[in-house]
Amino acid sequence: MAGDSPHPERAAVAALTESFVAGLCEWIRIPSIGVDPAHRVDVQRSAEWLAGELERDGWPEVRIWDHGPALPAVFACWPAEDPDAPTVLVYGHHDVQPVDPVERWHHPPFEPVISGDELRGRGASDDKGQVAMHLLAVKAHLAATGQNAPSVTLKLFIEGEEESGSPHLRKLLEAHKKDLVCDLVVFTDTALHEREAPTVNTGQRGVLGGEITFFGGTDDVHSGRAGGAIPNPATALAKLIAALHDDDGRIQLQGFYDDVAEPSTKERQDYAELPFDEQKWLARNGGGAQAVAGEPGYTTLERIWVRPTAEINGISSGYTGPGLKTIIPATATAKISFRLVPDQVPEKTKDQLEEFVAKHTPPGIRAEVSFRGEGVPPYAISPDDPANATVKEAMELAFDQPVRFARAGGSGPAAVLQAWLGVPLVYLGATLPDDRVHAPNERVVVPLLLKGAEAAAHLWRMLPERLVR
């Protein structure tokens, strides 16, 4: 093949680019909005499209898991010729976010548009583009090596419910644990720091969401007849919210920071060396905020990557319509979410919040605390892990420059996958933080996807010598 080139994988990716883009556009046209019951049939169509593409690519085993309550997931396996080669499982998802507000899109969300080196459409970045990137990587790996099978046994697990919080992921893992046995997981729903500053992600924060409701009575009452004589749940809840952080922004739940694991010195050095303009970041990501704020002693990147948070997401109580209605409301509710970092545990945070609420519930007020599901645990892998170091080396070959480590402030099922499968999990993605995922006008930069495919192709070639089964 292209053996005279220092990067035959790059030449193979280039030769396949046109068909790759055409196929991705075809997939984007399927509106697989998993959170909307009206689009359940489209999630099925999306799974069938992916399964058909894998079969056309020559994957020997392709299945759609569409039994039970979970939306359709796709599984595929391509054994290596060497029975002693390690097994790698690539995780991603094919469901996409809703498109609201649709009027803010510059084109129909599911009619992909190519503009310069960008491909625009819902799912282009999150996560169809990156799943397709890995399909391209396998074809490039085979073309570059001249092999009929990959150098590692490859498995794909592409779920259909990630945008819904993966509510049935644990059931899928349990039902198909024999199929999913592997030596390494490659998690592909992840981004680079910047286009000119590629990074390897080493972790994601966990998340826990819930509600706090204060009940003062059964009905709203006239503030002139009862004001000053009965407790106001809105006032009580406001005091609780004010007590959630101290003046330095530290969270006041008892023991909240006891289990927080600090990033390594190497990781903090990498964060400090990444290009970062705080004012530009604020303008792009701050939603109109005029200044940064947060826990003292940490940079903005550290605050959003490796420090835990408690945020009030919404407050509701009493009358909020036009004009004035002089009442004491019967109830007041705050929606709250926590971003957790290694080694925090959602279950422990639940207990800490319930204790905090009990402490700040005044006489005459009844409190209820509820949570949305089990919560998503945080995950991180050491930069020194051999598989992680190999990903970094593969990325540097593809991007022709040094690659640093970073983390993600958002959350995903990485910790669940790692815990159930019992093997290391590494990240390999090639999208950007400003791809407008979950927002109107989502896009992906095609040359970055091609670099990501080349990196994955390098990785499949390199892992047999680096990864111990």
C-alpha positions as CSV (number, residue, x, y, z in Angstrom):
1,M,0.0,0.0,0.0
2,A,1.3,3.5,0.9
3,G,4.2,2.0,2.7
4,D,6.7,4.6,1.4
5,S,4.9,7.3,3.3
6,P,5.7,8.0,6.9
7,H,1.9,8.2,7.5
8,P,0.1,5.6,5.3
9,E,-2.9,6.1,7.5
10,R,-3.1,9.7,6.5
11,A,-3.1,8.8,2.8
12,A,-5.8,6.2,3.4
13,V,-8.0,8.7,5.2
14,A,-7.6,11.3,2.4
15,A,-8.6,8.7,-0.2
16,L,-11.8,8.0,1.7
17,T,-12.8,11.5,2.6
18,E,-15.4,12.1,-0.1
19,S,-17.4,9.0,0.7
20,F,-17.0,9.6,4.4
21,V,-18.6,13.1,4.2
22,A,-21.4,11.8,1.9
23,G,-22.2,9.0,4.3
24,L,-22.2,11.3,7.3
25,C,-24.6,13.7,5.6
26,E,-26.9,10.8,4.9
27,W,-26.9,9.8,8.5
28,I,-27.5,13.3,9.8
29,R,-30.7,13.4,7.7
30,I,-32.3,10.9,10.0
31,P,-33.8,12.9,12.9
32,S,-33.0,10.5,15.7
33,I,-34.1,12.6,18.6
34,G,-34.2,10.0,21.4
35,V,-35.8,12.2,24.1
36,D,-38.9,12.8,21.9
37,P,-41.3,9.8,21.7
38,A,-42.5,11.1,18.3
39,H,-39.1,10.3,16.9
40,R,-38.7,6.8,18.3
41,V,-39.1,5.4,14.8
42,D,-36.3,7.7,13.6
43,V,-34.0,6.3,16.3
44,Q,-34.7,2.9,14.9
45,R,-34.0,4.1,11.4
46,S,-30.7,5.6,12.6
47,A,-29.6,2.3,14.2
48,E,-30.6,0.4,11.0
49,W,-28.6,2.9,8.9
50,L,-25.5,2.4,11.1
51,A,-25.9,-1.4,11.0
52,G,-26.1,-1.3,7.3
53,E,-23.0,0.8,6.9
54,L,-21.0,-1.5,9.2
55,E,-22.1,-4.5,7.1
56,R,-21.1,-2.8,3.9
57,D,-17.7,-2.0,5.5
58,G,-17.2,-5.7,6.1
59,W,-17.8,-6.1,9.8
60,P,-18.4,-9.8,10.4
61,E,-20.8,-9.4,13.3
62,V,-23.4,-6.6,13.4
63,R,-26.5,-6.6,15.6
64,I,-29.1,-4.1,16.7
65,W,-30.1,-4.4,20.3
66,D,-33.7,-3.2,20.3
67,H,-35.4,-5.5,22.8
68,G,-36.5,-4.3,26.2
69,P,-37.1,-0.7,27.3
70,A,-33.9,0.8,25.9
71,L,-33.9,2.6,22.5
72,P,-32.1,0.7,19.8
73,A,-28.3,0.3,20.3
74,V,-25.9,-1.0,17.7
75,F,-23.2,-3.6,18.5
76,A,-20.5,-4.8,16.1
77,C,-17.4,-7.0,16.4
78,W,-14.4,-7.5,14.0
79,P,-12.0,-10.0,15.4
80,A,-8.3,-9.6,14.9
81,E,-6.4,-12.3,13.0
82,D,-4.2,-12.8,16.0
83,P,-6.3,-14.5,18.7
84,D,-4.0,-13.1,21.4
85,A,-4.5,-9.5,20.2
86,P,-6.2,-7.2,22.8
87,T,-9.9,-6.3,22.4
88,V,-10.9,-2.7,22.3
89,L,-14.5,-1.5,22.7
90,V,-15.4,1.9,21.1
91,Y,-18.4,3.6,22.8
92,G,-20.5,6.4,21.2
93,H,-24.2,7.2,20.6
94,H,-26.4,7.9,17.6
95,D,-29.3,9.7,19.3
96,V,-29.3,13.5,19.0
97,Q,-30.7,16.5,20.9
98,P,-33.9,18.3,20.1
99,V,-33.6,21.2,17.7
100,D,-35.5,23.9,19.6
101,P,-35.6,26.8,19.1
102,V,-35.8,25.8,15.4
103,E,-36.3,29.4,14.3
104,R,-32.7,30.2,15.3
105,W,-31.2,27.7,12.8
106,H,-29.8,29.1,9.7
107,H,-30.9,26.1,7.7
108,P,-33.2,23.1,8.4
109,P,-31.5,21.1,11.2
110,F,-31.6,17.8,9.4
111,E,-30.6,19.0,6.0
112,P,-26.8,19.0,6.3
113,V,-24.9,22.0,4.8
114,I,-21.3,22.1,3.9
115,S,-19.7,25.5,4.3
116,G,-16.0,25.7,3.8
117,D,-14.5,23.0,6.0
118,E,-17.5,22.8,8.2
119,L,-20.4,20.4,8.1
120,R,-23.5,21.8,9.7
121,G,-26.5,19.8,11.0
122,R,-27.9,18.2,14.2
123,G,-25.6,15.4,15.2
124,A,-22.7,16.5,13.0
125,S,-20.5,16.8,16.1
126,D,-22.5,15.1,18.9
127,D,-22.1,12.2,18.2
128,K,-22.7,10.9,14.7
129,G,-19.7,12.7,13.3
130,Q,-17.3,11.1,15.8
131,V,-18.9,7.6,15.5
132,A,-18.5,7.9,11.7
133,M,-14.9,9.1,12.3
134,H,-14.2,5.7,13.9
135,L,-15.8,3.8,11.0
136,L,-13.5,5.7,8.7
137,A,-10.5,4.9,11.0
138,V,-11.1,1.2,10.7
139,K,-11.1,1.4,6.9
140,A,-8.0,3.6,6.9
141,H,-6.2,1.2,9.2
142,L,-6.9,-1.8,7.0
143,A,-5.9,0.1,3.9
144,A,-2.7,1.4,5.5
145,T,-1.6,-2.0,6.8
146,G,-2.9,-4.1,3.9
147,Q,-4.6,-6.4,6.4
148,N,-8.0,-8.1,6.1
149,A,-8.7,-7.6,9.8
150,P,-7.8,-5.0,12.4
151,S,-4.7,-5.4,14.5
152,V,-6.9,-5.5,17.6
153,T,-10.2,-7.1,18.0
154,L,-12.6,-4.2,17.6
155,K,-16.0,-3.9,19.1
156,L,-18.5,-1.0,18.7
157,F,-21.2,-0.2,21.2
158,I,-23.3,2.7,20.0
159,E,-26.2,3.4,22.2
160,G,-29.4,5.3,21.5
161,E,-30.2,7.0,24.8
162,E,-27.1,9.1,25.8
163,E,-29.0,12.4,25.3
164,S,-31.6,11.1,27.7
165,G,-29.0,10.3,30.4
166,S,-28.5,6.7,29.4
167,P,-31.3,5.5,31.6
168,H,-31.1,1.8,30.6
169,L,-27.3,1.6,30.1
170,R,-26.7,-0.6,33.1
171,K,-29.4,-3.0,31.9
172,L,-27.8,-3.2,28.5
173,L,-24.4,-3.8,30.1
174,E,-25.8,-6.6,32.2
175,A,-27.8,-8.2,29.4
176,H,-24.8,-8.2,27.0
177,K,-21.9,-8.5,29.3
178,K,-20.4,-11.4,27.4
179,D,-20.5,-9.5,24.1
180,L,-18.9,-6.5,25.7
181,V,-15.9,-8.2,27.3
182,C,-12.8,-6.2,26.3
183,D,-9.4,-5.0,27.5
184,L,-9.9,-1.3,26.9
185,V,-12.8,1.1,26.2
186,V,-12.3,4.1,23.9
187,F,-14.9,6.8,24.6
188,T,-15.5,9.0,21.6
189,D,-18.0,11.6,22.7
190,T,-15.3,14.2,23.6
191,A,-13.7,17.4,22.3
192,L,-10.4,19.0,21.8
193,H,-9.4,22.2,23.7
194,E,-9.0,24.3,20.6
195,R,-8.5,23.7,16.9
196,E,-4.8,24.7,17.1
197,A,-4.3,23.1,20.5
198,P,-5.3,19.4,20.3
199,T,-5.7,17.6,23.6
200,V,-6.4,14.2,25.1
201,N,-9.2,14.2,27.6
202,T,-8.5,12.3,30.9
203,G,-11.8,12.6,32.6
204,Q,-15.3,14.0,33.0
205,R,-17.2,15.4,36.0
206,G,-20.2,13.5,37.3
207,V,-23.6,15.1,37.8
208,L,-26.4,14.8,40.3
209,G,-29.7,16.7,39.9
210,G,-32.6,17.2,42.3
211,E,-35.2,19.5,43.8
212,I,-35.7,21.1,47.2
213,T,-39.3,22.0,48.1
214,F,-40.4,23.9,51.2
215,F,-44.0,23.6,52.2
216,G,-45.5,26.3,54.5
217,G,-49.2,25.2,54.2
218,T,-51.7,23.9,51.8
219,D,-52.8,27.2,50.2
220,D,-51.5,30.6,49.3
221,V,-52.8,33.1,51.9
222,H,-53.4,36.9,51.9
223,S,-50.3,38.6,53.1
224,G,-52.3,41.3,54.8
225,R,-54.2,38.8,56.9
226,A,-51.3,36.4,57.8
227,G,-48.1,38.2,56.9
228,G,-45.7,38.4,59.8
229,A,-47.6,35.7,61.6
230,I,-46.8,32.5,59.6
231,P,-43.5,31.3,58.0
232,N,-42.9,32.1,54.3
233,P,-41.5,29.1,52.4
234,A,-40.0,31.4,49.7
235,T,-38.1,33.4,52.3
236,A,-36.9,30.3,54.1
237,L,-35.8,28.7,50.8
238,A,-33.9,31.9,49.8
239,K,-32.0,31.7,53.1
240,L,-31.1,28.1,52.4
241,I,-29.9,29.0,48.9
242,A,-27.8,31.8,50.3
243,A,-26.2,29.5,52.8
244,L,-25.2,26.9,50.1
245,H,-21.9,28.7,49.4
246,D,-19.6,30.8,51.7
247,D,-18.2,34.2,50.6
248,D,-15.4,32.5,48.7
249,G,-17.8,30.3,46.7
250,R,-17.0,27.0,48.6
251,I,-19.9,24.6,49.0
252,Q,-21.2,24.3,52.6
253,L,-22.4,20.7,52.6
254,Q,-20.7,18.9,55.5
255,G,-17.9,16.8,54.2
256,F,-18.5,17.8,50.6
257,Y,-14.8,18.2,49.8
258,D,-13.5,15.2,51.8
259,D,-13.3,12.9,48.8
260,V,-12.2,15.4,46.1
261,A,-9.1,14.1,44.3
262,E,-6.7,16.8,43.1
263,P,-5.3,16.5,39.5
264,S,-1.7,15.6,39.1
265,T,1.0,18.1,38.9
266,K,1.5,17.1,35.3
267,E,-2.1,17.7,34.5
268,R,-2.1,21.2,36.1
269,Q,1.0,22.1,34.1
270,D,-0.7,21.0,30.9
271,Y,-3.8,23.1,31.7
272,A,-1.5,26.1,32.4
273,E,0.3,25.7,29.1
274,L,-2.9,25.5,27.0
275,P,-3.8,28.7,25.1
276,F,-6.6,30.4,27.0
277,D,-7.9,34.0,26.8
278,E,-10.3,34.4,29.7
279,Q,-12.2,37.4,28.2
280,K,-12.7,35.6,24.9
281,W,-13.8,32.5,26.7
282,L,-16.2,34.6,28.8
283,A,-17.6,36.2,25.6
284,R,-18.1,32.8,23.9
285,N,-19.3,30.7,26.8
286,G,-20.5,33.1,29.6
287,G,-24.0,33.7,28.2
288,G,-23.5,37.5,28.6
289,A,-21.8,37.3,32.0
290,Q,-19.5,40.2,32.6
291,A,-16.9,38.6,34.9
292,V,-15.6,35.2,35.9
293,A,-16.0,34.0,39.4
294,G,-15.3,30.9,41.4
295,E,-13.3,29.1,44.0
296,P,-10.1,30.9,45.0
297,G,-6.8,29.2,44.2
298,Y,-7.9,27.7,40.9
299,T,-7.9,28.9,37.3
300,T,-11.0,29.1,35.2
301,L,-10.1,25.9,33.4
302,E,-9.5,24.1,36.7
303,R,-12.8,25.4,38.0
304,I,-14.8,23.9,35.1
305,W,-12.7,20.7,34.8
306,V,-11.5,19.4,38.1
307,R,-13.5,21.2,40.9
308,P,-17.0,20.3,42.1
309,T,-19.9,22.7,41.9
310,A,-23.4,23.3,43.3
311,E,-25.7,25.4,41.1
312,I,-29.2,26.5,41.5
313,N,-30.8,25.9,38.1
314,G,-34.2,27.4,38.8
315,I,-36.5,28.8,41.6
316,S,-40.3,28.9,41.6
317,S,-42.8,30.1,44.2
318,G,-46.0,32.0,44.5
319,Y,-47.3,34.4,41.9
320,T,-45.1,35.2,39.0
321,G,-47.6,36.7,36.5
322,P,-48.1,40.3,35.5
323,G,-48.9,42.8,38.2
324,L,-49.0,42.2,41.9
325,K,-50.6,39.5,44.0
326,T,-50.0,40.0,47.7
327,I,-49.8,36.5,49.0
328,I,-47.6,34.2,51.1
329,P,-47.0,31.3,48.9
330,A,-47.8,27.8,50.1
331,T,-44.6,26.3,48.6
332,A,-41.3,27.2,47.2
333,T,-39.0,25.0,45.0
334,A,-35.4,25.2,43.9
335,K,-33.9,22.9,41.3
336,I,-30.3,22.1,42.1
337,S,-27.5,20.3,40.3
338,F,-24.0,19.2,41.4
339,R,-21.0,18.6,39.2
340,L,-18.8,16.0,41.0
341,V,-15.2,15.2,40.5
342,P,-13.1,12.1,41.4
343,D,-13.5,10.5,44.0
344,Q,-16.9,11.9,44.9
345,V,-19.9,9.6,44.9
346,P,-23.5,10.8,44.0
347,E,-25.0,8.7,46.7
348,K,-22.9,10.4,49.4
349,T,-23.7,13.8,47.9
350,K,-27.4,13.0,48.3
351,D,-27.0,12.3,52.0
352,Q,-25.0,15.5,52.4
353,L,-27.7,17.6,50.7
354,E,-30.5,16.0,52.8
355,E,-28.5,16.8,56.0
356,F,-27.9,20.4,54.8
357,V,-31.6,20.9,54.0
358,A,-32.7,19.5,57.4
359,K,-30.3,21.8,59.1
360,H,-31.7,24.9,57.2
361,T,-35.4,24.0,57.5
362,P,-37.0,26.4,60.0
363,P,-39.9,25.6,62.4
364,G,-43.2,25.6,60.6
365,I,-41.7,24.5,57.3
366,R,-41.8,21.0,55.9
367,A,-39.0,20.1,53.4
368,E,-38.9,17.5,50.7
369,V,-35.7,16.6,48.7
370,S,-36.0,14.5,45.5
371,F,-33.4,13.4,43.0
372,R,-33.4,12.8,39.3
373,G,-32.2,9.2,39.0
374,E,-29.0,7.7,40.5
375,G,-26.7,10.5,39.3
376,V,-23.7,10.1,37.0
377,P,-20.4,9.3,38.7
378,P,-17.2,11.2,37.8
379,Y,-14.3,9.5,36.0
380,A,-10.6,10.2,35.4
381,I,-7.7,8.1,34.2
382,S,-4.1,8.8,35.0
383,P,-2.0,10.5,32.2
384,D,0.6,7.9,32.9
385,D,-1.7,5.0,32.1
386,P,-0.1,3.1,29.2
387,A,-3.2,3.1,27.0
388,N,-3.7,6.8,27.7
389,A,-0.1,7.6,26.7
390,T,-0.6,5.6,23.5
391,V,-3.6,7.7,22.6
392,K,-1.6,10.8,23.1
393,E,1.2,9.5,20.9
394,A,-1.3,8.5,18.2
395,M,-2.9,12.0,18.4
396,E,0.6,13.6,18.0
397,L,1.2,11.6,14.9
398,A,-2.0,12.7,13.4
399,F,-1.9,16.4,14.4
400,D,1.9,16.8,13.8
401,Q,2.3,18.8,17.1
402,P,2.6,18.2,20.8
403,V,-0.7,17.1,22.5
404,R,-1.5,18.0,26.1
405,F,-3.9,16.5,28.6
406,A,-7.3,18.2,29.5
407,R,-10.5,17.3,31.1
408,A,-14.2,17.9,30.4
409,G,-16.5,19.9,32.6
410,G,-19.6,18.0,31.4
411,S,-20.7,14.5,32.2
412,G,-21.2,11.2,30.5
413,P,-21.4,7.4,31.2
414,A,-17.7,6.9,31.2
415,A,-17.6,5.8,34.9
416,V,-20.5,3.4,34.4
417,L,-18.8,1.8,31.5
418,Q,-15.5,1.5,33.3
419,A,-17.0,0.1,36.5
420,W,-19.2,-2.5,34.7
421,L,-16.5,-3.6,32.2
422,G,-13.6,-3.5,34.7
423,V,-11.0,-2.2,32.3
424,P,-9.3,1.2,31.6
425,L,-11.3,3.8,29.6
426,V,-9.6,6.4,27.4
427,Y,-10.9,9.2,25.3
428,L,-10.4,9.9,21.7
429,G,-12.4,12.6,20.0
430,A,-11.9,15.4,17.6
431,T,-14.6,18.0,17.9
432,L,-14.5,21.5,19.4
433,P,-16.1,23.1,22.5
434,D,-17.8,25.7,20.3
435,D,-19.4,23.2,17.9
436,R,-22.7,24.4,19.3
437,V,-23.8,20.9,20.4
438,H,-27.2,21.0,22.1
439,A,-27.8,24.4,20.4
440,P,-29.0,25.7,17.1
441,N,-26.5,25.6,14.2
442,E,-24.5,22.6,15.4
443,R,-21.4,22.0,13.2
444,V,-18.3,19.9,13.0
445,V,-14.9,20.8,11.4
446,V,-14.3,18.1,8.9
447,P,-10.5,18.3,8.8
448,L,-10.5,17.6,12.5
449,L,-12.6,14.5,12.1
450,L,-10.1,13.4,9.5
451,K,-7.3,13.9,11.9
452,G,-9.2,12.0,14.6
453,A,-9.7,9.1,12.2
454,E,-6.0,9.1,11.4
455,A,-5.2,9.1,15.1
456,A,-7.6,6.1,15.7
457,A,-6.0,4.2,12.8
458,H,-2.6,4.8,14.4
459,L,-3.9,3.6,17.7
460,W,-5.2,0.3,16.3
461,R,-1.8,-0.4,14.8
462,M,0.1,0.6,18.0
463,L,-2.0,-1.0,20.8
464,P,-1.0,-4.7,20.3
465,E,2.5,-3.8,21.5
466,R,1.4,-1.4,24.3
467,L,-1.7,-3.0,25.8
468,V,-1.4,-6.0,28.1
469,R,-4.5,-8.2,27.9
